[in-house]
Amino acid sequence: MHPFARARHRHSPAGEASANEAKATTGPILEGGWRYDLHGWLLDTFWFRGQGRELRRRAATLARLRPGEQVLDVGCGTGTLALEVARRVGRAGRVAGIDPSPEQIARARAKAARRHLPIEFQVGVIEQLTFPDQTFDVVLSTLMMHHLPAPLKRQGLAEIARVLKPGGRLVIADFTHKQDRAGQAARFHAEGSSLHDLGALVADAGFSQVETEEMAPARFSAFPGAGLLRAHKS
Ligand SMILES: C[S@@+](CC[C@H](N)C(=O)[O-])C[C@H]1O[C@@H](n2cnc3c(N)ncnc32)[C@H](O)[C@@H]1O
């Protein structure tokens, strides 16, 4: 169980959640706001030797972001990746982030406001994106897919395909599947995803040119390893 997972999900129908209420979803919602960020910084700095930060930078690089592009971060948490994306697409671009946790979204909004970055953070869920068809050039998601049960992954990928423009890019990064880890890395709580299974799901959702790369744990790092995937909407 993740230390910041919500103890019980509220089950108001998606779309009816108030500003302070989490969207109902079957995956675990994470909370904590600044406490989540502090925990993440300590974990990344002292256990992962900065490989968590490197993972998000690699995801942004893999997306080949260009100034002026429109980008969505799904399961954005406290918005760390969206901040990096906003720097890369510049003022002419548009960046949005969604997460079911109002506390994480409030923290993301505060971080963006401090940096004067006009990022649109919304409480929302991958299975019911509120954006019109063919809105985004790029959709990214980091460390989120392993939270979702299989049917929700399929539903979410169909939604991502819907909001991407034709030829748009999808980039997913997630921890290595727990059963594929060895040594200290196997002790980390997060389940992770199999890149092979994720690639098959993405192809089933109608994406093509699926490319993957792996990120191994560095020496003396407890980082569990990660996989990154880029695909194009046909
Ligand atoms: C481990 S966090 C990763 C957050 C962020 N992407 C990052 O890299 O720091 C996983 C996030 O997925 C969110 N999540 C859970 N279920 C979701 C759903 N159905 N749709 C969108 N996000 C979801 C959680 O609330 C949580 O913030």
The ligand as an ORCA input file, in Angstrom:
! r2SCAN-3c Opt
* xyz 0 1
  C       2.508      7.762     -7.981
  S       1.460      9.097     -8.413
  C       2.374      9.808     -9.748
  C       2.082     11.276     -9.881
  C       2.881     11.997    -10.966
  N       2.526     11.541    -12.293
  C       4.363     11.878    -10.733
  O       5.098     11.423    -11.614
  O       4.812     12.297     -9.640
  C       0.051      8.364     -9.259
  C      -1.086      9.338     -9.447
  O      -2.137      8.717    -10.193
  C      -3.368      9.258     -9.709
  N      -4.508      8.431    -10.127
  C      -5.086      7.382     -9.506
  N      -6.156      6.944    -10.185
  C      -6.262      7.753    -11.277
  C      -7.200      7.823    -12.363
  N      -8.214      6.968    -12.458
  N      -7.032      8.788    -13.296
  C      -5.995      9.660    -13.209
  N      -5.083      9.638    -12.213
  C      -5.217      8.692    -11.255
  C      -3.148      9.312     -8.204
  O      -4.051     10.174     -7.525
  C      -1.702      9.796     -8.132
  O      -1.589     11.192     -8.009
*
